[in-house]
Amino acid sequence: EINGRLSILTTTFEKNLLNDTNDLAVLFDDVTELDGLTEGELSAAARAAADRGIMGGWLISLTLYTGHPYLGSLHNRRSRERIMAASRARGTRDNGNDNRPVLREIVQLRAERAELLGYRSHADYVTSDETARSPEAVRDLLFRLAAPAARNARTEQASLQAMADAQAEPFTIEAHDWAYFTEKVRSAEYDIDTAALRPWFEAERVLQDGVFRAATQLYGITFTERPDLPGYHPDVRVFEVFNADGSALGLYLLDLYTRDSKRGGAWMNSIVSQSQLRGTAPVVVNNLNVVKPEPGTPTLLTLDEVTTFFHEFGHAL
C-alpha cells in the first residue's frame, strides 16, 4: 500500500513539475532584452511563442531544473534574473502544481516504510545495498569534499566579483550572474570563447564522429539508423546496435530536442531491460533538451551539451 501510494506521488510530482515548467516559460516582448543569443536561438524563442499563440514575442522555455543555458550569454542582467527566478519558482507557487505537500507526504511515507522494514530512516534503507552501506559513510564523503569545494567556489566568486566591479555600474554577483561572468572571465584570462566552438559541434557530427565512433573503437559495437521503426515522437531517432561479430545487441533511441511535453534536464532510461534469462534485448533512450533550430538549419551544440551527450551515452552503454 505504501509503495503504491509512493508511486502515485512520484508521478504527481513529475506531472506538477512539468506543468509548472511550461507555465513559467519566460515571455519577452522586446528582442533587445535577449541580446547575446544567436539568431537560431532567437528564432526558436519566437517559434515557441507562436506555438502558444503569442505573435511578436519571444518565449524562453525552462530546459533545466535550475538555471538555464542562456544565462551564460544574455547580456541583460534583468533578463537573466527573470529566467533564474522562474526556474527556481517551479512547484512552490501555491497553485495546482505546488509540490510542497507532495514532498511532505513522500517523506512521511518513506520514513514509515523504512521503520516497517527495520531501518532507522529512509537514508539507511536506500544505502543498505549500495556501495556506501550507510548514511554516515555518505555524509563523511560529502564533508570531506565540502570544504575544498567551498574554497574553490569562494575563489571563483572573488574573480567574478572583480569582473563585476569593473563594470560601468558595479554590482554584487548573484546566482543569475554566475554563468555570464564565468564566460567573461574565461574569455579574459584564457582567450576562450565557448560560443565560437559551436560550429564545430554540429549535432550529427557529434553523434556519428564522436559518440558512436568512440563506442565502436572501444567496444566494437556499431549503429545503424532504422527510420522504418517509429519512435514515440517524430523527433525521436531509432538506431539498431550490433556487436562486433554482427549479431544484434539492441535498440538505441535518441530524443535530442526540447518540447513542452518533456521534462527538463538530460537522462537515460530503459524501455526494455536486457535479460539473458528471458531473452529480451535492451531498448534504451538518451534524452537531452537541445533547442530545435529552424528546418534546414544545423543543430549546433554547446560544449556543455556535448559533454552531457557523452555522459548520458555512457549510461546507455
C-alpha positions in Angstrom: 0.0 0.0 0.0 2.8 2.4 0.9 4.7 1.6 -2.3 1.6 2.1 -4.4 1.0 5.5 -2.8 4.6 6.5 -3.3 4.4 5.5 -7.0 1.3 7.8 -7.4 3.0 10.6 -5.5 6.2 10.4 -7.6 4.1 10.5 -10.8 2.2 13.5 -9.4 5.4 15.3 -8.6 6.8 14.8 -12.1 3.5 16.0 -13.7 3.3 19.1 -11.5 6.9 19.9 -12.3 6.3 19.6 -16.0 3.1 21.7 -15.9 4.7 24.4 -13.8 7.8 24.4 -16.0 5.6 25.0 -19.1 3.6 27.6 -17.2 6.7 29.5 -16.1 8.3 29.9 -19.5 9.5 33.5 -19.7 8.0 35.8 -22.3 9.9 38.8 -23.7 8.3 41.4 -25.9 11.5 43.3 -26.7 14.1 41.4 -28.6 16.8 43.7 -27.2 16.3 42.1 -23.8 17.7 38.9 -25.4 20.9 40.5 -26.7 23.6 37.8 -26.6 21.5 35.0 -28.0 22.3 33.6 -31.5 19.9 34.1 -34.5 19.0 30.5 -34.2 18.1 30.8 -30.5 16.0 33.9 -31.2 14.2 32.1 -34.0 13.5 29.2 -31.7 12.2 31.6 -29.0 9.9 33.3 -31.5 8.6 30.0 -32.7 8.0 28.8 -29.2 5.9 31.9 -28.6 4.0 31.5 -31.8 3.2 27.9 -30.9 1.3 29.2 -27.9 -0.5 31.8 -30.0 1.7 34.7 -29.0 2.8 36.7 -32.0 5.6 39.3 -31.8 7.1 37.8 -28.7 10.0 35.5 -27.7 9.3 32.7 -25.2 12.2 31.1 -23.3 11.4 27.6 -22.2 12.9 26.3 -19.0 15.1 23.4 -20.1 17.0 22.7 -16.9 15.9 22.1 -13.3 17.9 25.1 -12.0 19.3 27.8 -14.1 19.3 27.9 -17.9 21.9 27.5 -20.7 21.2 31.1 -21.9 22.3 32.6 -18.5 25.9 32.3 -19.8 25.2 34.5 -22.9 22.4 37.0 -22.1 23.9 40.5 -21.6 20.8 41.9 -20.0 21.0 41.3 -16.2 17.3 41.7 -15.7 16.6 39.1 -18.3 19.0 36.7 -16.6 17.3 37.4 -13.3 13.8 36.7 -14.7 14.9 33.3 -16.1 16.6 32.3 -12.9 13.7 33.3 -10.8 11.3 31.4 -13.0 13.5 28.3 -12.8 13.6 28.4 -9.0 9.9 29.0 -8.6 8.7 25.7 -10.0 6.5 23.7 -7.8 6.4 26.3 -5.0 3.7 28.8 -6.0 0.6 27.8 -4.0 -1.2 26.7 -7.2 -2.4 23.4 -8.6 1.2 22.4 -9.3 2.6 23.1 -5.8 4.8 20.1 -5.0 5.5 21.0 -1.3 2.6 19.0 0.1 3.5 16.1 -2.3 7.1 16.1 -1.0 5.9 16.2 2.6 3.8 13.1 2.1 6.6 11.3 0.2 9.0 12.0 3.1 6.5 10.7 5.7 5.7 7.6 3.7 9.4 6.8 3.1 10.1 7.1 6.8 7.1 4.9 7.6 8.3 2.3 5.1 11.8 2.3 6.5 10.5 1.8 10.0 8.3 -1.1 8.9 11.3 -2.8 7.3 13.5 -2.3 10.4 15.6 0.6 9.3 16.2 3.8 11.3 15.5 6.1 8.3 14.9 6.1 4.6 18.5 7.0 4.1 19.5 3.8 6.0 17.1 1.8 3.8 18.3 3.1 0.4 22.0 2.9 1.3 21.9 -0.6 2.8 22.5 -2.3 -0.6 24.7 0.4 -2.1 28.5 0.7 -2.0 28.4 3.3 0.8 26.3 0.9 3.0 25.3 3.7 5.4 24.2 7.4 5.5 27.2 8.1 7.8 29.6 6.9 5.0 27.9 9.2 2.5 28.0 12.1 5.0 31.7 11.6 5.7 32.5 11.6 2.0 30.4 14.8 1.4 32.0 16.5 4.4 35.5 15.8 3.0 34.5 17.3 -0.3 32.6 20.3 1.1 35.5 22.3 2.5 37.7 22.3 -0.7 34.6 22.8 -2.9 33.6 25.8 -0.8 37.1 27.2 -1.0 37.2 26.8 -4.8 33.7 28.5 -5.0 34.8 31.5 -2.9 38.0 31.9 -5.1 35.8 31.8 -8.2 33.3 34.2 -6.7 36.1 36.7 -6.0 37.3 36.5 -9.6 33.7 37.0 -10.9 33.1 39.9 -8.4 36.3 41.6 -9.6 34.9 41.5 -13.2 31.5 42.8 -12.0 33.2 45.7 -10.1 34.9 46.7 -13.3 31.5 47.3 -15.0 30.2 50.8 -15.6 27.7 50.2 -12.9 29.2 47.8 -10.4 27.0 45.3 -8.5 27.2 42.3 -6.3 27.4 39.0 -8.1 24.2 36.9 -7.7 23.2 33.4 -8.8 21.8 34.6 -12.1 25.1 36.4 -12.9 27.4 33.5 -12.3 27.4 31.7 -15.7 27.6 35.0 -17.6 30.6 36.3 -15.7 32.2 32.9 -15.8 32.2 33.2 -19.6 33.6 36.7 -19.4 36.4 35.7 -17.0 37.2 32.6 -19.2 37.5 34.9 -22.2 39.6 37.5 -20.5 42.0 35.1 -18.8 42.3 32.2 -21.2 41.1 33.8 -24.5 38.4 31.1 -24.8 35.1 31.9 -26.4 32.9 28.8 -25.9 30.2 30.2 -28.3 32.8 30.2 -31.1 33.2 26.4 -30.6 29.5 25.7 -31.6 30.0 25.5 -35.4 32.5 22.6 -34.7 29.8 20.7 -32.6 27.1 20.1 -35.2 24.9 17.5 -33.6 25.0 14.9 -36.3 28.8 15.0 -36.4 29.0 14.8 -32.6 26.7 11.7 -32.8 28.4 9.9 -35.7 32.1 11.0 -35.4 32.1 11.4 -31.6 29.7 9.3 -29.6 29.2 6.4 -32.0 32.8 6.3 -33.2 34.1 6.2 -29.6 31.8 3.3 -28.8 33.0 1.4 -31.9 36.6 2.0 -31.2 36.3 1.0 -27.5 33.8 -1.9 -27.7 33.4 -2.8 -31.4 29.7 -2.1 -31.5 28.2 -0.3 -34.5 25.0 1.6 -35.1 22.6 1.6 -38.0 19.7 4.0 -38.1 16.3 2.4 -38.5 13.9 5.0 -40.0 11.4 2.2 -40.5 11.0 1.9 -36.7 8.9 4.8 -35.4 9.9 6.4 -32.1 7.4 7.6 -29.6 7.7 11.2 -31.0 8.6 12.4 -34.5 11.8 13.9 -33.2 13.0 10.5 -31.8 15.5 8.6 -33.9 15.9 4.8 -33.6 19.2 3.0 -34.1 19.9 -0.7 -34.1 23.0 -1.7 -32.3 25.3 -4.6 -33.4 28.1 -6.5 -31.7 31.5 -6.7 -33.3 30.5 -10.1 -34.8 27.5 -8.6 -36.4 24.9 -10.0 -34.0 22.1 -7.8 -32.9 22.6 -6.2 -29.5 19.5 -3.9 -29.0 18.0 -0.6 -29.9 19.2 2.9 -29.1 16.8 5.8 -29.2 17.9 9.5 -29.3 15.4 12.1 -28.1 17.5 15.3 -28.6 15.2 18.3 -28.7 13.2 20.1 -26.0 9.4 20.4 -26.2 6.6 21.3 -23.8 5.7 17.7 -23.1 9.2 16.8 -22.0 10.7 17.3 -18.5 13.9 19.3 -18.2 17.5 18.1 -18.0 19.1 15.1 -19.6 18.9 11.5 -18.7 18.9 7.9 -19.9 16.1 5.5 -19.3 15.5 1.9 -20.3 12.3 1.0 -22.1 13.1 -2.7 -22.2 15.8 -4.2 -19.9 18.3 -6.7 -21.2 17.8 -10.2 -19.8 19.6 -13.3 -20.9 17.2 -15.3 -18.8 14.1 -14.0 -20.6 15.9 -13.5 -23.9 15.0 -9.8 -24.2 17.2 -7.3 -25.9 17.7 -3.8 -24.4 15.9 -0.7 -25.7 17.4 2.4 -24.2 16.8 6.1 -24.6 19.0 9.2 -24.3 17.1 12.4 -23.6 18.5 15.8 -23.9 16.9 19.3 -24.1 18.6 21.0 -27.0 16.7 23.9 -28.6 15.5 22.8 -32.0 16.6 25.0 -34.9 14.6 26.2 -37.9 14.0 23.5 -40.6 17.1 23.2 -42.8 19.4 24.7 -40.2 22.0 22.5 -38.5 21.8 21.8 -34.8 24.9 23.4 -33.1 25.7 22.1 -29.6 27.4 24.0 -26.8 30.5 22.4 -25.2 28.3 21.7 -22.1 25.8 19.9 -24.3 28.5 17.8 -26.0 29.8 16.8 -22.6 26.3 15.9 -21.4 25.7 13.9 -24.5 28.7 11.8 -23.9 27.9 11.4 -20.3 24.3 10.2 -20.9 25.5 7.9 -23.7 27.8 6.3 -21.1 24.7 5.4 -19.1 23.2 3.9 -22.3 26.2 1.8 -22.9 
